[in-house]
Each structure stands twice: as structure tokens, then as C-alpha cells.
Amino acid sequence: MKHNIGIIYASVDGHTKKICEALQQTLSKENLSSELHHIDHLDFNISEYNTIIIGASVRYGKHNKNIINFIQNNAKQLNTLNTALFSVNLVARKEEKSSPTTNPYMIKLLESINWKADFMEVFAGKLDYKSYGFFDKLMIKLIMKFTNGPTTTDEPIVYTNWEKVHTFGMKIADHIKTLS
């Protein structure tokens, strides 16, 4: 049985896309092909896939509304597929807030949708003050101040644990292989 995997993501600064690409590499090494789709440019029918992976970044305390709408509009069909969901946010840089059951943004997301993925994970994102506009920089610095994070840095800080991303990809790949 050929296994089709669709990866749908929302990313403000491109880091969630990088995580999706890392997942694609993991799947590819396991001889599983996948297609990457930005939530704002979906041009497929969900029934084309056996597995759907959804990645969403958090900005100002919220996941992308188009991701939430996609999940709500397709919850019934998602429940018939193999699915994975992950959130990317800076709060996950803290160990105690880096799992689906302890991350406040993932908890809030799960409470707002009528669907639960087969696999869920939370990844810490990237902090890059130099790439932000004035307002974003100000807001993110304020949030970092409240959460005891860095408020000044000359270089981007990538908090993502890439081994955790790989492990998540392997869990999905191993599950798919049991279905074949």
C-alpha cells in the first residue's frame, strides 16, 4: 500500500517550515515521501493522504487561525486518518513547558478543537530579534521579560531540540510502517 503523507504548516518567520523539512528528511530516510503545504496555499483534497501532519507556530499567544479553521472544518475526516500535530513556541524552551500536556499553548489549542491527533508534540522555536519589525521586537521582548527569557541578543537563538524533532518523525514513520 502506498502511503501518502501531507504536512500542513503555519509559520510566521519560517522556523516551523524548517521543522517540517526536518520531519520530511526523517520520513524520507525511512522511504516515506511527503508533501509540504503552507496553510495559506492549500491546493489539495485531504482524501489524497493517508497521513496528515499539522505544524503550527504561536505568535502573541495564539496559533494561526487558518490552522484552527482547517482542523475544525476537517475534524471528521482527520479522525479517519493517521495524524500528528505539533506546536512551535518559545515557552517550550523551558523543560517543564515542553510537552503536549504541560505547554499552555498546546493545551489551549486542544481545548479549542474537536480533534485529537494520534501523535502530538511541542517544539521550542527560534528567537531572532534582528529579523523582527519594531512592533514585533517590542512585543516579543516584553513577553521574554515576563517569562525570564533573553531581551537582548545579537545572534538568533534556536531553542529547537532537533533530536526531539527526529524522534517525533521516527514515531510517525514507525507507526506508518506497521500499517503497511
C-alpha positions in Angstrom: 0.0 0.0 0.0 1.4 3.4 -1.0 1.4 5.8 1.9 0.8 9.4 1.1 1.8 12.0 3.8 0.7 15.6 3.7 2.4 18.1 6.0 0.5 21.3 6.6 2.1 24.1 8.5 1.7 27.8 9.5 4.9 29.7 10.1 5.4 33.4 10.7 9.2 33.6 10.4 9.9 30.3 8.6 11.1 28.3 11.6 8.1 25.9 11.7 8.7 25.2 8.0 12.3 24.3 8.9 11.0 21.8 11.5 8.6 20.4 8.8 11.5 20.0 6.4 13.5 18.2 9.1 10.5 15.8 9.6 10.4 15.3 5.8 14.0 14.3 5.9 13.4 11.8 8.7 10.4 10.3 6.8 12.4 10.2 3.5 15.2 8.3 5.2 12.6 5.7 6.1 11.5 5.6 2.4 8.3 7.6 3.1 7.5 10.5 0.9 5.6 13.6 1.9 4.4 16.8 0.5 4.7 20.1 2.3 1.8 22.7 2.2 1.6 26.1 3.8 -1.8 26.6 5.3 -2.4 29.8 3.2 -1.8 27.9 -0.1 -3.6 24.7 0.3 -4.5 23.2 -3.1 -5.3 19.6 -2.4 -8.1 17.4 -1.2 -7.4 15.9 2.3 -8.6 12.5 1.0 -5.4 12.4 -1.2 -3.5 11.5 2.0 -3.3 8.6 4.4 -1.4 10.6 7.0 -1.7 14.3 7.8 0.9 16.1 10.0 0.0 19.6 11.1 2.6 22.1 12.5 1.6 25.4 13.9 3.6 28.2 15.4 2.5 30.5 18.1 2.6 34.3 17.8 1.4 36.6 20.6 -0.1 33.6 22.5 -2.1 32.2 19.6 -1.9 29.6 17.0 -2.6 30.6 13.4 -6.4 30.9 12.9 -6.2 29.2 9.5 -4.7 26.1 11.1 -7.5 26.1 13.7 -10.1 26.6 11.0 -8.6 23.8 8.9 -8.7 21.4 11.8 -12.3 22.4 12.8 -13.5 22.1 9.1 -11.8 18.8 8.6 -12.0 17.2 12.1 -14.3 14.4 11.0 -12.0 13.3 8.1 -8.9 13.8 10.2 -10.3 11.3 12.7 -10.3 8.7 9.9 -6.6 9.3 9.0 -3.2 8.8 10.7 -2.5 12.2 12.2 0.1 14.2 14.0 0.1 17.7 15.5 2.9 19.8 16.8 3.2 23.3 18.2 6.2 25.6 17.9 6.6 28.2 20.6 9.2 29.9 22.7 7.6 28.9 26.0 8.6 25.3 25.1 12.3 26.4 25.7 11.5 25.6 29.3 11.7 21.9 30.0 8.6 22.0 32.2 6.5 23.5 29.4 7.9 21.4 26.5 5.3 18.6 26.3 1.7 18.5 24.9 0.4 18.1 28.4 2.4 20.9 30.0 2.6 23.5 27.3 -0.1 26.2 27.8 -0.4 26.9 24.1 -0.9 23.3 23.1 -3.4 22.8 26.0 -5.3 25.9 24.8 -5.3 24.7 21.2 -6.5 21.2 22.1 -9.3 22.7 24.2 -10.4 24.8 21.2 -10.7 22.0 18.6 -12.8 18.8 18.2 -10.0 16.6 17.3 -7.1 14.8 18.9 -4.1 13.7 16.8 -2.6 10.3 17.1 0.8 11.9 17.8 1.4 15.2 19.4 4.5 17.2 20.3 5.7 20.6 21.2 9.0 22.1 20.0 10.8 25.2 21.1 11.2 27.8 18.4 13.7 30.4 17.4 14.3 33.9 18.8 15.7 36.4 16.3 15.3 40.0 17.3 17.2 41.3 14.3 14.6 39.9 11.9 11.6 41.4 13.7 10.0 44.7 12.9 9.8 47.4 15.6 6.4 46.3 17.0 7.2 42.6 16.9 10.5 43.2 18.6 8.9 45.3 21.3 6.2 42.8 22.0 8.5 39.7 22.0 10.9 41.5 24.3 8.1 42.2 26.7 6.9 38.6 26.6 10.5 37.5 27.2 10.9 39.8 30.1 7.7 38.3 31.7 9.0 34.8 31.1 12.6 35.4 32.2 13.9 35.0 28.7 16.6 37.0 26.9 15.6 40.5 25.9 18.8 41.3 24.0 20.8 39.2 21.7 22.9 39.9 18.7 22.6 36.5 17.1 19.4 34.3 16.7 18.9 31.7 19.4 17.5 28.4 18.1 15.9 26.6 21.1 14.6 23.7 18.9 15.8 20.3 20.0 16.5 18.7 16.6 16.8 15.3 18.1 13.3 15.6 19.6 12.1 16.5 16.1 13.8 13.4 14.6 12.4 11.2 17.3 8.9 12.6 16.6 9.4 11.8 12.9 10.5 8.3 13.7 7.4 7.7 15.9 5.2 8.7 12.9 7.3 6.6 10.5 7.3 3.5 12.7 3.6 3.8 13.1 3.0 4.1 9.3 5.2 1.0 8.7 3.0 -1.1 11.0 0.1 -0.2 8.8 1.7 -1.3 5.5 
